[in-house]
Structure formats: structure tokens, C-alpha cells
Amino acid sequence: MSGEEIARWHRHSGLANRPSMADPRIIDIELDERTIIRRSDEIEQERKVAIFDLLEGNFFKPDGHDGPFRILLRIEDNSLAIALKDEEDRQLETIRLGLGRFKRPVRDYFAICESYFKAVRSDSPRGLEAIDMARRSIHNEAAELLQECLDGKVELDFDTARRLFTLICVLHIK
């Protein structure tokens, strides 16, 4: 059973409401809006969808904590800071992750998204399928990189990593 399946089973079985049971998931997520100057309508839609999908189903288990979690994502000194709080909004810790390894995936993702958005807006969206496949490929590789970089700090499933990468990209908009 995958982490997401376990978390879903806990929520639907009623076990998630027991205080003694671990609930390794994100129940609230915010982005530090101070670092974001502007967003296009398309990027804002990507952000909304990523947050909605993330909150609908995720597996997120920081080492030493059971959850559920409220998190704030922010960029500080070329690092991703993941501020963890518990369900009652008490600060637990901040996990920091260097973003140097993500410069290229973020740049590539923005470039392919721009091509995708242009193709969607055009009268003849030729090549849309190929662009979308390339976009998914970049997104998947970045999600795997995020899982690798968080190994030993946070256990998370692939879909959670994909959605977090989308939000990391949104934080890079200046």
C-alpha cells in the first residue's frame, strides 16, 4: 500500500481523527507572497490547481513528526524553506533545501509552460500534445529530484512531490 493509500485509508476509516495516530499529510499550505511580484492568469491557475490537488491527497512525513501539517513555503538565500506547523498552528521546525539543483528544471519548466500556454491560446494548437508530454517529463524529473533532495528529511509520495515542484516554480516568479 502506498503512502497516499495509507493516508486515504486513515482519513476514511476514522483513524485520522484519533490523536494517537500519525496522519502524515499536509492539511494547509501557503506560499510566502512577499517574494512574488506578479503572476499571469495561467500561472495563478497552476498554483490554485496544485494547492487544491495537494490538499485533496498527499503523503508528507517529515522525519520525527507525525502530522497533520500546516506548511509555509518560502525562498530565502537561494534555499527553499518549508516552515512546518502542527494542526494547532504551533511551529515545529523549518526544513531548508538548497535550490541550486533546481535552477535548470525550473527554467526548463517555465520555458515549456510558456510554449504550452501560447499553443493553447493560438488558433491552431499544433504540437500541443508533444509540448504537454515534454512538460510532464520535466515535471516528473523535477519531482524525482525533489524526492531525492528531501530523502532523510521528508518522506513524500510522487504526486505530492510534483505538486510541491509546481509551487516551488511559482515562488521563483520575480
Order of alpha helices (4+ residues) and beta strands (2+ residues): alpha-beta-alpha-beta-beta-beta-beta-alpha-alpha-beta-alpha
